[in-house]
Amino acid sequence: MDKTAFKMQTFAQADFQQEYWKSKSMEERLHAAMELTKIAYQVVDTGFLPMDKTAFSMKKRNGLYIS
């Protein structure tokens, strides 16, 4: 995690941040959270990736599924 992006702040500044985000709509907050998650995990915004279905398989034996 890149800790150079963070800075020390006073309690008053932290309170201002909290009030700022409370003034935003839920959609805006979720969008910002998703952007921070993408940055943290270094995800490129290419849309949804298809599920890799070759990772495991399930077979039916005697009416029960086994992996």
C-alpha positions as CSV (number, residue, x, y, z in Angstrom):
1,M,0.0,0.0,0.0
2,D,1.3,3.4,-1.0
3,K,1.3,5.3,2.3
4,T,2.7,8.5,0.7
5,A,-0.9,9.3,-0.5
6,F,-2.0,9.9,3.1
7,K,-1.2,12.8,5.3
8,M,-1.5,13.7,8.9
9,Q,-4.6,15.8,9.7
10,T,-6.1,17.4,12.7
11,F,-9.4,16.3,14.3
12,A,-11.1,19.4,12.8
13,Q,-9.9,18.4,9.3
14,A,-11.1,14.8,9.9
15,D,-14.5,16.1,11.0
16,F,-14.7,18.2,7.8
17,Q,-14.0,15.1,5.7
18,Q,-16.8,13.3,7.5
19,E,-19.3,16.1,6.9
20,Y,-18.2,16.4,3.3
21,W,-18.9,12.7,2.6
22,K,-22.2,12.8,4.5
23,S,-23.3,15.6,2.2
24,K,-22.8,13.4,-0.9
25,S,-25.4,11.1,-2.2
26,M,-25.1,7.3,-1.7
27,E,-24.4,6.9,-5.4
28,E,-21.5,9.4,-5.3
29,R,-20.1,7.7,-2.2
30,L,-20.3,4.2,-3.7
31,H,-18.6,5.5,-6.9
32,A,-15.8,7.0,-4.9
33,A,-15.4,3.8,-2.8
34,M,-15.2,1.8,-6.0
35,E,-12.5,4.0,-7.5
36,L,-10.4,3.7,-4.3
37,T,-10.8,-0.1,-4.4
38,K,-9.7,-0.1,-8.0
39,I,-6.6,1.9,-7.1
40,A,-5.8,-0.3,-4.1
41,Y,-6.0,-3.5,-6.1
42,Q,-4.6,-2.0,-9.3
43,V,-7.6,-3.0,-11.3
44,V,-7.9,-1.7,-14.8
45,D,-11.4,-0.5,-15.7
46,T,-12.2,-3.0,-18.5
47,G,-15.6,-4.0,-17.4
48,F,-16.6,-7.4,-15.9
49,L,-14.3,-10.3,-16.6
50,P,-15.9,-13.6,-17.6
51,M,-15.8,-16.3,-14.9
52,D,-13.1,-18.9,-15.3
53,K,-15.2,-22.1,-15.3
54,T,-12.2,-24.4,-15.8
55,A,-11.0,-24.0,-12.2
56,F,-13.2,-26.9,-10.9
57,S,-15.8,-29.2,-12.2
58,M,-18.8,-31.0,-10.6
59,K,-20.1,-34.4,-11.4
60,K,-23.3,-36.0,-10.4
61,R,-23.0,-39.4,-8.6
62,N,-25.9,-41.2,-7.0
63,G,-28.0,-38.1,-7.2
64,L,-25.4,-35.9,-5.4
65,Y,-23.0,-33.4,-6.8
66,I,-19.3,-34.0,-6.0
67,S,-16.4,-31.8,-6.9
